[in-house]
Amino acid sequence: MTEIADWLATLEAMDADIAQHLTMSDIDPEKLAQQLHDRKTLLDEIAASTQAPNHPQWSEALVRTKTLIDTLEEQKADAAKRLLQQRKGKQSVQLYKKFQ
């Protein structure tokens, strides 16, 4: 196997780990941040390589990247929605206590 093929196989394994982590009900943000950092580092190595990536594997990696970004955007939107609901609930409790 070439170095690029090894990197792409590692990237595929990383993507599987990240996808699994994102399906958990209680996401560890520090672990997710580290996984995403490691993934970016590997992508930087691939981009800096003098070898051209294998077209089918590279295309699959790009599709996984798009899917990962979409999933992260959904998680971000859900977290923002939950935070907004929590803040409204907290304000309601404060208003209720004010009139007690």
C-alpha positions in Angstrom: 0.0 0.0 0.0 1.1 3.5 -0.6 1.4 6.2 2.0 -1.7 7.9 0.6 -3.7 4.7 0.7 -2.7 4.2 4.4 -3.7 7.7 5.2 -7.1 7.3 3.5 -7.7 4.0 5.3 -6.8 5.8 8.6 -9.1 8.7 7.6 -11.9 6.2 7.0 -11.4 4.6 10.4 -11.4 8.1 12.0 -14.6 9.0 10.2 -16.3 5.8 11.5 -15.2 6.7 15.1 -16.5 10.2 14.8 -19.8 9.1 13.3 -20.2 6.6 16.1 -19.4 9.3 18.7 -22.0 11.6 17.1 -24.7 9.0 17.5 -24.2 8.8 21.3 -26.8 10.5 23.5 -24.2 12.1 25.6 -21.5 13.5 23.4 -18.1 14.3 25.0 -17.2 17.7 23.4 -13.5 17.4 24.3 -13.2 14.0 22.8 -15.1 15.1 19.7 -12.8 18.2 19.4 -9.7 16.0 19.6 -11.1 13.6 17.0 -11.9 16.5 14.6 -8.4 18.0 15.2 -6.7 14.7 14.5 -8.8 14.4 11.3 -7.8 17.8 10.2 -4.2 17.1 10.8 -4.4 14.0 8.7 -6.2 15.9 5.9 -3.4 18.5 6.0 -0.8 15.7 5.6 -2.7 14.3 2.6 -3.0 17.7 1.0 0.7 18.4 1.5 1.7 15.1 0.0 3.3 15.0 -3.4 1.3 11.9 -4.3 -2.1 12.3 -5.9 -4.9 10.6 -3.8 -6.5 7.5 -5.2 -9.6 8.9 -7.0 -12.3 6.5 -5.6 -11.0 6.5 -2.1 -10.6 10.3 -2.2 -14.1 10.8 -3.5 -15.5 8.6 -0.7 -13.5 10.7 1.8 -15.0 13.9 0.4 -18.5 12.4 0.6 -17.9 11.4 4.2 -16.6 14.9 4.9 -19.8 16.4 3.6 -21.9 14.0 5.6 -19.8 14.8 8.7 -20.3 18.5 8.3 -24.0 18.1 7.8 -24.2 16.0 11.0 -22.2 18.5 13.0 -24.4 21.4 11.8 -27.5 19.4 12.8 -26.0 18.7 16.3 -25.1 22.4 16.6 -28.7 23.5 15.7 -30.1 21.0 18.2 -27.8 22.2 20.9 -28.8 25.8 20.2 -32.5 24.9 20.3 -32.0 23.1 23.7 -30.1 26.0 25.1 -32.8 28.5 24.0 -35.5 26.3 25.6 -33.4 26.1 28.8 -33.0 29.8 28.9 -36.7 30.4 28.4 -37.5 27.9 31.1 -35.1 29.6 33.5 -36.7 33.0 32.7 -40.2 31.6 33.4 -39.0 30.2 36.7 -37.5 33.6 37.7 -40.7 35.4 36.7 -42.8 32.9 38.7 -40.6 33.4 41.8 -40.9 37.2 41.4 -44.6 37.0 41.9 -44.6 34.5 44.8 
